[in-house]
C-alpha cells in the first residue's frame, strides 16, 4: 500500500507541475499588457515601468517561471487586476459558495445515480431498465443552461415554488445576520443556529443543485448499471446464485462493492467537471461563486485571477482523483498491484 501511495503521489505531482507550467505559458501568450490592465490606460510610462518591475514582467521567461512557482508554493497567487486584492483572498471568498453548490449536487447525483443503476441492472432489458437508461441519456444530453432556464421558468416564474436567483434572501442580513466562519453559508448557518438563513439557503439551493446534479446522476447510473452487469456475470456471482441467493442479493451484497471501483473514479471526474460546469449554473442563478468571479476576470482580461481559478480547479481534480485511487486501493487489493 505504501508503494502504491508513493506512486500515486508522484503521478499527482507531475500533473500539478504540468498544469502550473501550462498556465504560466498561457498567461504569457494572452494578448495585452498586464501592467496596463493593472494601472489603467491613462498610466504614465513611469507608472507602467514600476508595475512591470513589481510583477517581474521584464525578467527572462525562465526567471519569471521560477518566481511564479516559488510564489505559488509560498501562497502568493498574485494580485487580481480587477479587484486589486490578492487572488488567494478572492478565491477564498468565491470558492466556498461553489463548493456548497457542487457538494449538494453530488450528494443528489450519488443518492439517485447508484440506486437507479442497481435497479436498471436488476431489470436488465425490461421496462424499468429502458426507462432509466432513457432518463439518464436525457440528463446527460440536455444542455445545463437550457435546463436551468427551463426550471427557472417553470418552478420559479410559473409556479413560484422556488426563488429565481441568489444564494439566500439578503433581507435576512438585517434581521438575522450570519456569523461567518467557513464562508459556506449553509454550514455557517447550521453551526451558529441561524435557522432563517439556513432555511433560505436550502430553498435557494434546490433548483441549481438539481440542474448541476443531472449530468453526474445520469453518468453514474449508466456506469453503475454497466459495472454491475459485468460483475454479475463473473464466476463468483454464478456460485452465489447456485448457493441459493436471489438476483437482488447477488447484485447488492456481492457484486456492488467491486463494481463501485469504476463508479468512484467517475465521481472524481464529475466532481471537477461539476465545478467548471457550475460556472454556467451560477451565471443563470446568480450564485456568488467561482463562476461569477471567473466571468468578471475573463471580461477584464484579469490573467492572474484566470490562472488562479484554473489552478484551483486543477488542484481539486488531482486531489479528488488521488483520494479515489486510495479508496480503490483499500476496497480492492487488486488495484494496488497495477
Secondary structure by P-SEA (a helix, b strand, c coil): caaaaaaaaaaaaaaaaaaaaaaaaaaaaccccaaaaaacccccaaaaaaaaaaacccccaaaaaaaaaaaaaaccccccccccccaaaaaaacaaaaaaaaaaaaaaaaaccaaaaaaaaaacccaaaaaaaaaaaaaacccaaaaaaaaaaccccccccccccccccccccccccccccccaaaaaaaaacaaaaaaaaaaaacaaaaaaaaaaaaaaaaaaaaaaaaaaacaaaaaaaaacccaaaaaccccccccaaaaaaaaaaaaaaaaaaaaaaaaaaccccaaaaaaaaaaacaaaaaaaaaaaaaaaaaaaaaaaaaaaaaaccccccc
